[in-house]
């Protein structure tokens, strides 16, 4: 989708055109992690970038701020390439990123110091901001004396003190407990809606759907492998937003649907561009990084509830975020034990059988499903069978995977495949030697 | 107190595998190693060559007094030497670590170089450095003083440089991003991020370095080189003189002074610094068992110190920050980027060319020098290397044999630990070289006395590293594992085999690596000694190095030094690094 449907479009503060990120592989080909994307940040908006973790949200944020260079395409800051300007932006980090050896006041003053502001002036400004975020009285405290919420307030104060035109927030509330996070969200909205800060736009990266719907005027949903803009829509609910309101719930549910439903048409290996003359290679299925035990739990719950459950409600009840639940759902779908329909998870007969079986029978069902649905495991079994001693080194499979994934990802893919294969008793694995051996029936 | 043991465990002398440039293949790393090693050989030769060609005439004769009354003055002399050397080391370590961590290209060479420099026996630098310094200042003691300072410097600088480098490499990405996004100047980044983040590692390594400094100070305050006799008034020369004359009371006085200085340093310098450094701990939550220092509290309360800080240090700091900010901006305005790059690139090329020419020249001459040696000389050298190898490893094994049970006993009994740890720290901080004359006094009468004494010196110099680390390892064994061993009624041997040994393995390894390097270095002092007016020696690579420098045989000295460095590097690469990998993959206690 394009941003054209955002009706009264003034000139954007930051605009990304065909922004793309890819990493070079040792063999000269490139792995794309972010597909060419257009994105614009307009004044007066809180914009949320939503997607499962590891999908490239943070990379996108870093390219927009100029921290990380784009592989192709460019970022414009008021119409000028971001490389030439040094944009007045600030970032609030998930890990707070405070300097533990500086006091609260010194932490907040540091960015002003960097701008060459005189001590008296920068102290005045810092104290004002510290007061505004509710840290009055903690000026001389060191970060380690503060609770998580207080620490993030320092992070926010440090960001606001430079009066950034755009305030970037990278999962700012993920490291906090539920209640503290809610408080901080409220305080942020208060500052923003009350025009108490000169910031003209906020760009927040999150994997929490409700957080996005509570805060944002516009939500962009990222898809995976490679990351791409999957949906882009406005949120018209007036503040303060009622989490139980019909409109709110409907919106949350529809985002759930978007995040779960069409996932599999993209769940293939990232497309790669090869040099001229290199043959295109077949796409490989990408394994979600889960363990069989997690899927068993999900299927048991489903079987318990009559075989059909609304994913959003389930996540809510289990106090899980999409992040934690989606890979498990993906695993079950991949193995044919689950279907996702309109944001609901529906168990299949195979899934039902699995949920009700005992340990040994489960392994048999899992084995059948894995060999039928996971080409990688099938390949591994065949390769092991072809050897007279039924043994191969994991390096061999790593090399196979390296053709499709980045170094890090192929390591994780193999790890997951070994995890599954061991559970299914397809092969044994010796971690010390890195050898895989076919399990004899 | 537990802090010390844990941190000695962290101060790995070997660069962990992480620090190797990512993606480098074996052969590539090997090539770099070889290149770097050649470079070091050339540099060593350079030092010798300069030293020999400048062999000047005049040198003042210093008489070392044996009157206990001079001890305070002598202690001061020694202390000044150590302090100057330490300051030099710190400055150098900061510069080296900073450059290595901020330039990819420099890193490829500088990190393996550190590894090799660490393995070169410091004392074999002695003749070259001394002769060079004396030649530069022929008419004063300054030359000898500077020489001994430089030697102490080479003994303490490498682990500090490595510590700073690896701290810089482990700064979390977000903190870097904060510095970039909020446009910190280089100075501000250094002062507010790089340096504070590395402080704790630097403090612990400084303590280790200074302890090592005492070890070498004892050896290089007084020595013979060819027909020349160098003496510097100090604690080391006092003890050596006392030992060679057999003055028991003077020896005791000297030792007492030595211990007093070390205890004083510990209380007045290190304790307060450790407590102060606590604020640089990179952690999110406040830890419970924080160290304490009465002195620091006193300083903190003393308003004069605070006032001085506010009056002098703070304004200087602010001024620096402002100047650098504005300076950086002005520089950005006046210079256009490409021009600067061009100038820089040419300077880089010129430097590289200069280094290459020097390298070639030095290697050529070193090879010529080495080819003067006969085949028999080399056979003899290798034979003595084998003897030293046996001696060093016997000492290591003996050390491990007693420290493992002792360390485990101390580490798993908190009450015992509280009593034993300060004692162990005390014992460890007395330089083995100071004790050596006394040991010789007792052992020389026995048959094979020097053999025993040599190994004892190696043990004394190195067993503490092992003990510290074993204690730390034993303290880190999780209680539930111990309980599991108890509930399933593991017998004593099973408990050792399945629980204790695997759990302390990574720690033991760290201790053994440090100890191994230390023992090789100690062999130079241990195998060859001036005692009671004569030379006592036993065959070995260390004694070859010592006697070569005594008699001014530079070719033998060069060859034996290179052999020792090679042996140490080989042992590190072939044995310790592999064991490290094993330890970090199999024996890491993870939660």
Interface residues (C-beta under 8 A of the other chain):
Chain A: X26 X62 X65 X67 X86 X89 X90 X91 X93 X95 X96 X97 X99 X100 X101 X102 X110 X111 X113 X114 X115 X116 X118 X119 X142 X143 X144 X145 X151 X158 X162 X432
Chain B: X23 X172 X174 X175 X177 X178 X180 X181 X182 X183 X184 X185 X188 X192 X193 X196 X199 X279 X280 X281 X282 X283 X284 X285 X286 X318 X321 X322 X325 X326 X329 X586
